[in-house]
Amino acid sequence: MFPGFLKQHLSSKQLSRVRDFVFAEQAVLLAIGLAAALVFAFLEIADEVSEGETHENDIAILEMFRAPGDANQMIGPFWFQESVRDITALGSFSILTLVVSIVVIYLLLTRRAGAALLVAGAVISGALLSDLLKEVFDRPRPEFSAVAGELSASFPSGHSMISAVTYLTLGALLARLTDLRREKVFFFGVAIVLTALVGMSRVLLGVHYPSDVIAGWALGAAWALAATSLASILRGRGKI
């Protein structure tokens, strides 16, 4: 009855606006619920890590990717090892800073200051949260590592978390620029693949336990969902 009433009393343009508003509100509620579930998953992993319940499985998985007879050497040919090191750089502070800076500058040049502030705020706050959590949990790095100079604590994986925040947020931002479903799927797909590759590279290199990476993914995705939900709310109010 209610949809029929709307069709009778609203123009097609007004009806389209109402439909978009309802879908947007539903999407925001779904994103908030998923973000809450991911935060809960992170807390569960953190609790198990604190109690040492993940250590045995973490070590078993890491040893799968160690060269026989040399725990400090990653398995595989030289070209594969170099490729993994290149991929892990996609989640490094310098590369992500460069990517975010380019995006923010572009948004400012196109007079999208609100979107620029949102992207920068999401990534910077996510990085600060990652550093804070590392200080709180203070988990030592794995005993074997294919990369020298890893000085920060192990839990959660900063590369995994910040790459999730950055790439998923940017994927959602790009998806907003098109109405074609296949392009939206492409943007989200690329963001998810990049995030997954960075996290897996940390395990292959032996610089993080698998539980570090999974926790980083969970919290990073939750942070990105929170940022995109905020963007949707502000967009609905005409702020962005």
C-alpha positions in Angstrom: 0.0 0.0 0.0 2.8 2.5 1.0 4.8 2.0 -2.3 1.6 2.4 -4.3 0.9 5.7 -2.4 4.3 7.0 -3.3 3.9 6.2 -6.9 0.6 8.1 -7.0 1.8 11.2 -5.3 5.4 11.6 -6.3 7.0 12.3 -9.6 9.5 9.8 -11.1 12.4 12.0 -10.1 11.2 12.4 -6.5 10.5 8.6 -6.3 14.0 7.9 -7.5 15.4 10.2 -4.7 13.3 8.4 -2.1 14.5 5.0 -3.4 18.2 6.1 -3.3 17.7 7.5 0.2 16.3 4.2 1.5 19.0 2.1 -0.2 21.7 4.4 1.2 20.3 4.1 4.7 20.1 0.4 4.4 23.7 0.2 3.1 24.9 2.3 6.0 23.2 0.1 8.6 24.6 -3.0 6.9 28.1 -1.5 6.9 27.9 -0.5 10.5 26.8 -4.0 11.5 29.6 -5.6 9.5 32.1 -3.2 11.0 30.9 -4.2 14.5 31.3 -7.9 13.6 34.8 -7.3 12.4 35.7 -5.4 15.6 34.3 -8.3 17.6 36.5 -10.7 15.5 39.5 -8.6 16.2 38.9 -8.6 20.0 38.4 -12.4 19.9 41.8 -12.9 18.1 43.5 -10.4 20.4 42.2 -12.3 23.4 43.5 -15.6 22.0 46.9 -14.1 21.2 47.2 -12.6 24.7 46.6 -16.1 26.1 49.0 -17.8 23.7 46.3 -19.9 22.2 47.3 -19.1 18.6 51.1 -19.5 18.9 51.3 -23.2 17.9 49.2 -22.8 14.8 51.0 -19.5 13.9 54.4 -21.3 14.1 53.2 -24.3 12.1 51.9 -22.0 9.3 55.1 -19.9 9.2 57.3 -23.0 9.0 55.4 -24.1 5.9 57.0 -21.2 4.1 60.6 -21.6 5.4 63.3 -23.2 3.2 64.3 -26.7 4.4 67.3 -26.5 6.8 67.2 -22.6 7.0 64.4 -21.1 9.0 65.6 -17.6 8.1 65.1 -18.2 4.4 61.8 -17.9 2.6 60.8 -20.9 0.4 60.8 -20.5 -3.4 63.1 -19.3 -6.2 64.8 -16.0 -6.1 62.3 -14.3 -8.4 59.4 -15.3 -6.2 61.1 -14.0 -3.1 61.8 -10.6 -4.8 58.2 -10.5 -6.0 57.0 -11.0 -2.4 59.2 -8.2 -1.2 57.9 -5.9 -3.9 54.3 -6.7 -3.0 54.8 -6.1 0.7 56.0 -2.6 -0.1 52.5 -1.8 -1.3 51.6 -1.7 2.4 54.6 0.3 3.5 54.4 3.7 5.2 56.2 5.4 2.3 54.1 3.9 -0.5 50.7 4.4 1.3 51.7 8.0 2.2 52.5 8.6 -1.5 49.2 7.1 -2.7 47.1 8.9 -0.1 48.8 12.2 -0.8 48.2 11.9 -4.5 44.5 11.2 -3.9 44.1 14.0 -1.4 45.7 16.5 -3.7 43.5 15.4 -6.6 40.4 15.7 -4.4 41.4 19.2 -3.3 42.1 20.3 -6.9 38.6 19.1 -7.9 37.0 21.0 -4.9 36.2 17.9 -2.9 37.7 19.1 0.4 35.3 17.1 2.5 36.2 13.8 0.7 39.9 14.7 0.9 39.6 15.3 4.7 37.8 12.0 5.1 40.4 10.0 3.2 43.3 11.6 5.1 41.5 11.3 8.4 40.7 7.6 8.0 44.2 6.6 7.0 46.0 8.8 9.6 43.7 7.7 12.5 44.0 4.1 11.4 47.8 4.4 11.5 47.8 6.0 14.9 45.4 3.2 16.2 47.7 0.6 14.8 50.7 2.1 16.6 48.8 2.3 19.8 47.6 -1.3 19.7 51.2 -2.4 19.0 52.3 -0.7 22.2 49.4 -2.2 24.2 50.0 -5.8 23.1 53.8 -5.6 22.6 54.0 -9.0 20.9 57.5 -10.0 19.8 58.2 -10.6 16.2 58.6 -14.2 14.9 62.1 -15.6 15.6 62.8 -16.0 11.9 62.5 -13.2 9.4 63.3 -12.7 5.7 63.4 -8.9 6.2 65.8 -7.0 8.5 65.0 -3.9 10.5 61.5 -4.8 11.7 61.5 -2.9 14.9 57.9 -2.4 15.9 55.8 -5.0 17.8 54.1 -7.8 15.9 50.4 -7.5 16.8 48.5 -6.4 14.9 50.2 -6.2 11.5 50.5 -2.6 10.6 51.0 -3.3 6.9 47.8 -5.4 6.8 45.7 -3.0 8.8 46.7 0.2 7.1 46.6 -1.3 3.6 43.0 -2.4 4.4 42.1 1.0 5.5 43.7 2.7 2.5 42.8 0.5 -0.3 39.2 -0.4 0.8 38.4 3.3 1.5 39.8 4.3 -1.9 37.9 1.4 -3.6 34.7 2.6 -2.0 35.4 6.2 -3.1 36.1 5.1 -6.7 32.9 3.0 -6.7 30.9 6.1 -5.9 32.1 7.7 -9.2 30.3 5.1 -11.4 26.8 3.7 -11.8 27.9 0.6 -13.6 27.9 -2.6 -11.5 30.9 -4.2 -13.2 33.0 -1.1 -12.5 32.0 -1.1 -8.9 32.9 -4.7 -8.6 36.2 -4.0 -10.3 37.2 -1.3 -7.8 36.2 -3.3 -4.8 37.9 -6.4 -6.2 41.2 -4.6 -6.8 41.1 -3.1 -3.3 40.4 -6.5 -1.7 43.1 -8.2 -3.8 45.8 -5.6 -2.9 44.9 -5.8 0.8 45.0 -9.7 0.7 48.4 -9.7 -1.1 50.0 -7.3 1.3 48.9 -9.4 4.3 50.0 -12.7 2.8 53.4 -11.3 1.9 54.0 -10.5 5.6 53.5 -14.1 6.5 55.6 -15.4 3.6 58.4 -13.0 4.6 58.2 -14.3 8.2 57.8 -10.8 9.7 54.3 -11.5 11.1 52.3 -14.3 12.5 49.2 -15.2 10.6 47.1 -14.1 13.6 48.7 -10.7 13.3 47.7 -10.4 9.7 44.1 -11.6 10.2 43.6 -9.2 13.1 45.0 -6.4 11.0 42.7 -7.2 8.2 39.6 -7.4 10.5 40.3 -4.1 12.2 41.4 -2.3 9.0 38.3 -3.4 7.2 36.2 -2.2 10.1 37.9 1.1 10.1 37.3 1.5 6.3 33.7 0.6 6.7 33.3 3.2 9.4 34.9 5.8 7.2 32.7 5.0 4.2 29.6 4.9 6.4 30.4 8.4 7.7 31.0 9.5 4.1 27.5 8.2 3.1 25.9 10.0 6.1 27.7 13.3 5.3 26.9 12.9 1.6 23.2 12.5 2.4 23.3 15.7 4.4 25.1 17.5 1.6 28.4 17.9 3.5 30.4 16.0 0.9 
